[in-house]
Amino acid sequence: MSVPAASLPAVPARDFAGIFSRVAPHMAALDQFLHAQLSAFEPEIRAMADYCIDTSGKRIRPALVFFSGWTDADEPSPALVQVAAVVELVHLATLVHDDIMDEADVRRGRPTAARKYGAAAAVLLGDALFAHALHLASLFPTTEVCRAVSESTRKVCAGEIVQTLRRRTVGITRADYDRVIDLKTAELFRVSCELGARLGGHPDAFVEAAARFGRHLGIAYQIYDDLADFFGREQRIGKTLGTDLASGKLTLPLLFLRDRLPVGERAGLEAELEGRAAPQLERRLAEMAGLGVFPAVAAEVEAELALGEAALADHAGLPPAAHLGSLPLVLRAQVAALG
Amino acid sequence: MSVPAASLPAVPARDFAGIFSRVAPHMAALDQFLHAQLSAFEPEIRAMADYCIDTSGKRIRPALVFFSGWTDADEPSPALVQVAAVVELVHLATLVHDDIMDEADVRRGRPTAARKYGAAAAVLLGDALFAHALHLASLFPTTEVCRAVSESTRKVCAGEIVQTLRRRTVGITRADYDRVIDLKTAELFRVSCELGARLGGHPDAFVEAAARFGRHLGIAYQIYDDLADFFGREQRIGKTLGTDLASGKLTLPLLFLRDRLPVGERAGLEAELEGRAAPQLERRLAEMAGLGVFPAVAAEVEAELALGEAALADHAGLPPAAHLGSLPLVLRAQVAALG
């Protein structure tokens, strides 16, 4: 399934920041665009929206838009900047609402919006960010962007709801997990690539390939993120470790651990996931190490990255393909840095 | 400012149900359309969305769409039904989120979504309803509906945020109150009339007049609703009375009471609004009665209704005008029934 090495760009890819520096002017234009949007918000909300924009992190989804729409033009295209803002605002809105539900205190080393402004204001702030994202989408000449983004937004919410409803239940299957991450993460990655490629004026076949690439990259990214919740370094990823165990969220590392534990030893883990016993992170990490959970999960990331690369294989000559193709390399390096 | 009596339809208007029976086939088509939308939601969410649709109450906003777009055609127009669904879903989403923030237990005699499914699921359910509303808006041939609805949605959220931020603060002015209700209520009434008139194919001048009518009706309706929180009958309006005093929300009846109380007696009311003292509903109702708060607030409703009627005065010959014109009559009857 892997794409021939010759078609991959030979970049020293270590982290997303390194890759994203290639679209630094685009990111600067996005930042300017996002801050200019603040004037559209009521005065009371501007500071809150500004706070969210500034704590938004890596901007992977905008990078997917810029890479997928790449045309070797000198200037970032205004349409790409606008659609990058749309997907980023949708993502920011979901973060604001997620942090309410997770009762999270900190995101990227700063208090969450829910903690800083209260849960009630955060619910509405997320709504306002959603609404503004859709408004920006509706300013394109046709309904295509609005249609795609509203559909994706609904899927993202559906994924979050299903995940929330399944908290603290242990009867989760691999298929359940796959479906949730497809909805909550891969869908927005997918639509970022699709709309980027479309607005970049690339051929339909590439638009479809970019969308498939985005989906597999999104799945891989979420599995990596779930792995990092156990094997990351707190300072580096900027959040507390072991939160999925503590909150009873049965992610892939925990699914693999559960299935590899001798049947007689599963009850303790299930009690922790169901909130009937205190989470024993150290013990579970030791068991994961003993049972080979890390390499097994890493192999799942790799399988998705290979599928993503395969989706681009027929389009290696197009300008966006080399940029997109560097993202799996970064994610591989990130996974390797955890291990 | 009042419109000549001759241009008003002579209907025995007592309540909204009576008026809305004129658009019964439209409402039935809307209900069918809304339930057909459930299949677009993930299986886990369908029952939750269904529950919200069934507890949604009067459907004033869809009625505004149908009345504004009235053409004397035999069949309800699919475009009007779809746009009615859009505004109703936006409204339902805001109700779901409002009930989380208000920690409300009951709406229309049934448990709120937040109480039934938990606050976390309710946050996301509201998001999914918003997203689906915008998706339906994006299915129109042009971006007009999506543009108008996303803008209105943002304003509704902004109004709710500003109101939430001002809870338990007593330095609210009349201008503050007016701005909040303009955003949180009048905007969606306005856009319902505007889009109804537009999709009904009516002339631009009427579209603009209908929008102005909708805005004034929305302001009047919210003032009436705030009045009913003190002077309604619990069984009839299906919710607890005095919630605005208890939650420290300085609505017009409370603003008028505060301003009419002798300066030396305001501290007690302010302590209740700020949550430093238990709310004394009976005492405040007695003071409102003694200080003429009810007729003063009712006069404000009347002033807005007159402005709404004036907006329609030049269009008395158009089919929608008679239908829209009956709504102020109903609201007057509702206010009279409180007093």
Chai-1 contact restraints between the chains, C-beta under 6 A:
chainA,res_idxA,chainB,res_idxB,connection_type,confidence,min_distance_angstrom,max_distance_angstrom,comment,restraint_id
A,E42,B,A158,contact,1.0,0.0,6.0,A-B,restraint_1
A,E44,B,V162,contact,1.0,0.0,6.0,A-B,restraint_2
A,E44,B,L165,contact,1.0,0.0,6.0,A-B,restraint_3
A,I45,B,A158,contact,1.0,0.0,6.0,A-B,restraint_4
A,I45,B,I161,contact,1.0,0.0,6.0,A-B,restraint_5
A,H97,B,V123,contact,1.0,0.0,6.0,A-B,restraint_6
A,M101,B,A120,contact,1.0,0.0,6.0,A-B,restraint_7
A,A120,B,M101,contact,1.0,0.0,6.0,A-B,restraint_8
A,A120,B,T164,contact,1.0,0.0,6.0,A-B,restraint_9
A,A121,B,I161,contact,1.0,0.0,6.0,A-B,restraint_10
A,A121,B,T164,contact,1.0,0.0,6.0,A-B,restraint_11
A,V123,B,H97,contact,1.0,0.0,6.0,A-B,restraint_12
A,V123,B,V123,contact,1.0,0.0,6.0,A-B,restraint_13
A,L124,B,C157,contact,1.0,0.0,6.0,A-B,restraint_14
A,L124,B,E160,contact,1.0,0.0,6.0,A-B,restraint_15
A,L124,B,I161,contact,1.0,0.0,6.0,A-B,restraint_16
A,D127,B,C157,contact,1.0,0.0,6.0,A-B,restraint_17
A,A128,B,R154,contact,1.0,0.0,6.0,A-B,restraint_18
A,A128,B,C157,contact,1.0,0.0,6.0,A-B,restraint_19
A,A131,B,S150,contact,1.0,0.0,6.0,A-B,restraint_20
A,A131,B,T153,contact,1.0,0.0,6.0,A-B,restraint_21
A,A131,B,R154,contact,1.0,0.0,6.0,A-B,restraint_22
A,A131,B,C157,contact,1.0,0.0,6.0,A-B,restraint_23
A,H132,B,R154,contact,1.0,0.0,6.0,A-B,restraint_24
A,L134,B,L134,contact,1.0,0.0,6.0,A-B,restraint_25
A,L134,B,S150,contact,1.0,0.0,6.0,A-B,restraint_26
A,H135,B,S150,contact,1.0,0.0,6.0,A-B,restraint_27
A,H135,B,E151,contact,1.0,0.0,6.0,A-B,restraint_28
A,S138,B,T143,contact,1.0,0.0,6.0,A-B,restraint_29
A,S138,B,C146,contact,1.0,0.0,6.0,A-B,restraint_30
A,S138,B,R147,contact,1.0,0.0,6.0,A-B,restraint_31
A,S138,B,S150,contact,1.0,0.0,6.0,A-B,restraint_32
A,T143,B,S138,contact,1.0,0.0,6.0,A-B,restraint_33
A,T143,B,T143,contact,1.0,0.0,6.0,A-B,restraint_34
A,C146,B,S138,contact,1.0,0.0,6.0,A-B,restraint_35
A,C146,B,C146,contact,1.0,0.0,6.0,A-B,restraint_36
A,R147,B,S138,contact,1.0,0.0,6.0,A-B,restraint_37
A,S150,B,A131,contact,1.0,0.0,6.0,A-B,restraint_38
A,S150,B,L134,contact,1.0,0.0,6.0,A-B,restraint_39
A,S150,B,H135,contact,1.0,0.0,6.0,A-B,restraint_40
A,S150,B,S138,contact,1.0,0.0,6.0,A-B,restraint_41
A,E151,B,H135,contact,1.0,0.0,6.0,A-B,restraint_42
A,T153,B,A131,contact,1.0,0.0,6.0,A-B,restraint_43
A,R154,B,A128,contact,1.0,0.0,6.0,A-B,restraint_44
A,R154,B,A131,contact,1.0,0.0,6.0,A-B,restraint_45
A,R154,B,H132,contact,1.0,0.0,6.0,A-B,restraint_46
A,C157,B,L124,contact,1.0,0.0,6.0,A-B,restraint_47
A,C157,B,D127,contact,1.0,0.0,6.0,A-B,restraint_48
A,C157,B,A128,contact,1.0,0.0,6.0,A-B,restraint_49
A,C157,B,A131,contact,1.0,0.0,6.0,A-B,restraint_50
A,A158,B,E42,contact,1.0,0.0,6.0,A-B,restraint_51
A,A158,B,I45,contact,1.0,0.0,6.0,A-B,restraint_52
A,E160,B,L124,contact,1.0,0.0,6.0,A-B,restraint_53
A,I161,B,I45,contact,1.0,0.0,6.0,A-B,restraint_54
A,I161,B,A121,contact,1.0,0.0,6.0,A-B,restraint_55
A,I161,B,L124,contact,1.0,0.0,6.0,A-B,restraint_56
A,V162,B,E44,contact,1.0,0.0,6.0,A-B,restraint_57
A,T164,B,A120,contact,1.0,0.0,6.0,A-B,restraint_58
A,T164,B,A121,contact,1.0,0.0,6.0,A-B,restraint_59
A,L165,B,E44,contact,1.0,0.0,6.0,A-B,restraint_60
